[in-house]
C-alpha cells in the first residue's frame, strides 16, 4: 500500500516497515486501521472526539484506528507516529491493552494504574518510532524540523536513552525491555546474549540452553555452564549460570533447577555431544540417598529464605514455589522417579 501526500512520490510503504518489524521483533500492527481524513472534515472529527484540532494525526485506542489529516507538512512522520507507534503500543503492550479495554468498557481505570502515564508512555514510544524510522528512511531532516522546539527538553534525552538501549541489545532487546511480547528462536537469543556479554564469553560456554515456557509475555530463561558469564536477572531476561564443577555436582544430585534445562531445554550454543551425555546421565544415573537429602535440604533452605519476605512479596512467592518443587522432587526420587 503506497501512501501519497502533497503530490510527492510515495516514501512510506506499510508493507516494508511491517515486514522489517516482523523480522526484527516478530510482530507488527495487524488490527490497527489507517484512515485518511480530508482536510475539510478534520476539525469536525477532532471536535467530536475531543482531540486537538491543530494536530494532523490522532489515534483511537478504543477502535484501534489511526486517523491522519490528508494534507499535512509531516504526513510521512505522522504515519510512523500514529499507525506504527500507537498501533504497536495499543495492540501489543500490556499497558496499551489495559487502556484499550478500559475505554471499551467505559471504565475510569484502576487506582493503581495511571491512564495518563500510559498515554504519556505511548506518546514517547510513538515519537521514538518516528525518530528511528525517519533515520532508516532518510527523513531525519523532517523529524528534526517537526520536533526542533522539544528536542532540547526532556524528550530529546528520553529518545537518546531509548536509542542507546537499542544499540546495546538491538530492536528485539529494546522491545523486550519495554515489556512488549517476545517472539524468538535460539539464534535470536544467542545473538542477544553475544551483544550483552560478548561473543568471546559465549564461545567459551560449555552449554547454553534455552528453556522455560517461552510465552511471549514471560521472561526469557537461559541456563549456561560457564566460568565467565554470571547469573543475570532483569524484568525480561533470566540467565542462570553454573560453573562446570557446580553443574556436574548438582546434576549428580538431581537438582530441580537443572531438570527443565537438561530434559526439556534447547541447546543454542555449546557442546552438543556433552549436552546429550548429560541429558542421558539424568535419565540413567542411580538415585542415591544423598540426592534425596540434598533436595530436602534445599526445600528447607528456600522455605526459610521465602519467610524473610512479607506476605505477597514476589520473592516470597518465588521461593515458596521453588521450595515446594524441591520437596516434590525428593518424594519422587524416593519412589525411584526422575522426571
WOZIGI-V263949 format. One record per pair of residues at least 24 apart in sequence whose ideal C-beta (glycine too) atoms are under 10 Angstrom apart, sorted by the first residue. I is the first residue (numbers start at 1). J is the second residue. Records with the same first field share a line. If there is no record, write none. Layout:
I: J / J
This chain:
1: 34
3: 34 / 36 / 68 / 75 / 76 / 78 / 79 / 83
4: 36 / 70 / 75
5: 36 / 68 / 69 / 70 / 71 / 72 / 73 / 74 / 75 / 76 / 78 / 79
6: 70 / 71 / 72 / 73 / 75
7: 71
8: 75 / 76
10: 76
11: 75 / 76 / 79 / 137 / 138 / 139 / 142
12: 75 / 76 / 77 / 78 / 79 / 80 / 83 / 84 / 133 / 137 / 139
13: 79 / 137
14: 79 / 83 / 84
16: 136 / 137
17: 79 / 80 / 83 / 84 / 129 / 133 / 136 / 137
18: 83 / 84 / 87
20: 133 / 136 / 171
21: 84 / 88 / 129 / 133 / 171 / 175
22: 183
23: 171 / 172
24: 170 / 171 / 172 / 174 / 175 / 188
25: 88 / 92 / 170 / 171 / 172 / 173 / 174 / 175 / 176 / 180 / 181 / 182 / 183 / 184 / 188
26: 172 / 175 / 180 / 181 / 182 / 183 / 184 / 185 / 188 / 216
27: 88 / 91 / 92 / 175 / 180 / 181 / 182 / 183 / 216
28: 84 / 87 / 88 / 91 / 92
29: 64 / 66 / 83 / 84 / 85 / 86 / 87 / 88 / 89 / 90 / 91 / 92
30: 64 / 87 / 91 / 92
31: 63 / 64 / 65 / 87 / 90 / 91 / 92 / 100
32: 59 / 60 / 63 / 64 / 65 / 66 / 82 / 83 / 84 / 86 / 87 / 88 / 89 / 90 / 91
33: 60 / 63 / 64 / 65 / 66 / 67 / 83 / 87
34: 65 / 66 / 67 / 68 / 79 / 82 / 83 / 84 / 87
35: 60 / 63 / 65 / 66 / 67 / 68 / 70 / 82 / 83
36: 66 / 67 / 68 / 69 / 70 / 71 / 75 / 79
37: 67 / 68 / 69 / 70
38: 69 / 70 / 71
39: 69 / 70 / 71 / 72
40: 70
41: 69 / 70
42: 67 / 68 / 69 / 70 / 71 / 72
43: 69
45: 69
55: 82
56: 81 / 82 / 146
57: 81 / 82 / 83 / 85 / 86 / 126
58: 82 / 86
59: 83 / 85 / 86 / 87 / 89 / 90 / 122 / 123 / 126
60: 86 / 90 / 100 / 103
61: 86 / 89 / 90 / 91 / 96 / 97 / 98 / 99 / 100 / 101 / 102 / 103 / 104 / 115 / 118 / 119 / 122
62: 90 / 99 / 100 / 101 / 102 / 103 / 104 / 105 / 106
63: 100 / 103 / 104
64: 90 / 91 / 96 / 100
66: 90 / 126
73: 142 / 145 / 146
74: 130 / 134 / 139 / 142 / 143 / 145 / 146 / 147
75: 142
76: 130 / 133 / 134 / 137 / 139 / 142 / 143
77: 127 / 129 / 130 / 131 / 133 / 134 / 137 / 139 / 142 / 143 / 145 / 146 / 147
78: 126 / 130 / 146
79: 129 / 130 / 133
80: 126 / 127 / 128 / 129 / 130 / 131 / 132 / 133 / 134 / 136 / 137 / 139 / 143
81: 123 / 125 / 126 / 127 / 128 / 129 / 130 / 131 / 133 / 146
82: 126 / 129 / 130
83: 126 / 129
84: 125 / 126 / 129 / 130 / 132 / 133
85: 122 / 123 / 124 / 125 / 126 / 127 / 128 / 129 / 130 / 131 / 132 / 133
86: 119 / 122 / 123 / 125 / 126 / 129
87: 126 / 129
88: 122 / 125 / 126 / 129 / 175 / 180
89: 118 / 119 / 121 / 122 / 123 / 124 / 125 / 126 / 129 / 178 / 180
90: 118 / 122
91: 180 / 181
92: 175 / 179 / 180 / 181 / 216 / 217
93: 118 / 121 / 122 / 125 / 175 / 178 / 179 / 180 / 181
94: 118 / 179 / 180 / 181 / 217
95: 119 / 121 / 122 / 178 / 179
96: 121 / 122 / 125 / 179 / 180
121: 178 / 179
123: 155
124: 154 / 155 / 158 / 159 / 162 / 178
125: 162 / 175 / 178 / 180
127: 151 / 155 / 158 / 159 / 162
128: 155 / 158 / 159 / 161 / 162 / 163 / 166 / 174 / 178
130: 159
131: 155 / 156 / 159 / 160 / 162 / 163
132: 159 / 162 / 163 / 166 / 171 / 174
135: 163
167: 195
168: 195 / 196
169: 193 / 195 / 196 / 237
170: 195
173: 220 / 236 / 237
175: 236
176: 216 / 219 / 220 / 234 / 235 / 236 / 237
177: 234 / 235 / 236 / 237
178: 235 / 236
179: 217 / 235 / 236
180: 216 / 217 / 236
181: 215 / 216 / 217 / 218
182: 214 / 215 / 216 / 217 / 218 / 219 / 220 / 236 / 237
183: 214 / 216
184: 210 / 214 / 216 / 220
185: 210 / 214 / 266 / 268
186: 210 / 266 / 267 / 268 / 269
187: 268 / 269
188: 220 / 268
189: 214 / 220 / 221 / 222 / 237 / 266 / 268 / 269
190: 222 / 268 / 269
191: 268
192: 220 / 222 / 237
193: 220 / 222 / 224 / 229 / 232 / 237 / 239 / 268 / 269
194: 269
196: 229 / 232 / 237 / 239
197: 224 / 226 / 228 / 229 / 230 / 232 / 239
198: 228 / 229
200: 228
201: 226 / 227 / 228 / 229
202: 226 / 228 / 229 / 268 / 269 / 270
203: 228 / 269 / 270
204: 228 / 229 / 270
205: 229 / 241 / 268 / 269 / 270 / 271
206: 242 / 243 / 244 / 247 / 269 / 270 / 271 / 274 / 275 / 278
207: 242 / 244 / 247 / 261 / 262 / 265 / 267 / 268 / 269 / 270 / 271 / 272 / 274 / 275 / 278
208: 239 / 241 / 261 / 265 / 266 / 267 / 268 / 269 / 270 / 271 / 275
209: 240 / 258 / 260 / 261 / 262 / 264 / 265 / 266 / 267 / 268 / 269 / 270 / 275 / 278
210: 261 / 265 / 266 / 267 / 268 / 269
211: 240 / 258 / 259 / 260 / 261 / 262 / 263 / 264 / 265 / 266
212: 238 / 240 / 260 / 261 / 264 / 265
213: 260
214: 266
221: 260 / 261 / 265
222: 261 / 265 / 268 / 269
223: 247 / 257 / 258 / 260 / 261 / 262 / 265 / 267
224: 261 / 268 / 269 / 270
225: 251 / 261 / 270 / 271 / 274 / 275 / 278
226: 270
244: 274
247: 278
248: 278 / 281
249: 294
250: 294 / 298
251: 278 / 279 / 281 / 282 / 285
252: 281 / 282 / 285 / 286 / 288 / 290 / 291 / 294
253: 288 / 290 / 291 / 292 / 293 / 294 / 295 / 297 / 298 / 333
254: 282 / 285 / 287 / 288 / 290 / 291 / 292 / 294 / 295 / 326 / 329 / 330 / 332 / 333 / 338
255: 291 / 294 / 295 / 298 / 326 / 329
256: 295 / 298 / 299 / 302 / 322 / 323 / 324 / 325 / 326 / 327 / 328 / 329 / 330
257: 298 / 322 / 325 / 326
258: 282
259: 325 / 329 / 338 / 339
260: 325
263: 338 / 339
264: 339
282: 338 / 339
283: 338 / 339
284: 338
285: 338
287: 332 / 333 / 334 / 335 / 336 / 337 / 338
288: 333
289: 333 / 334
291: 329 / 330 / 333 / 334
292: 329 / 330 / 331 / 332 / 333 / 334
293: 330
294: 326 / 329 / 330 / 333
295: 325 / 326 / 327 / 328 / 329 / 330 / 331 / 332 / 333 / 334
296: 326 / 327 / 329 / 330 / 331 / 333 / 334
297: 326 / 330
298: 322 / 323 / 325 / 326 / 327 / 329 / 330
299: 323 / 324 / 325 / 326 / 327 / 328 / 329 / 330 / 331
300: 326 / 327
301: 326
302: 326 / 327
303: 327
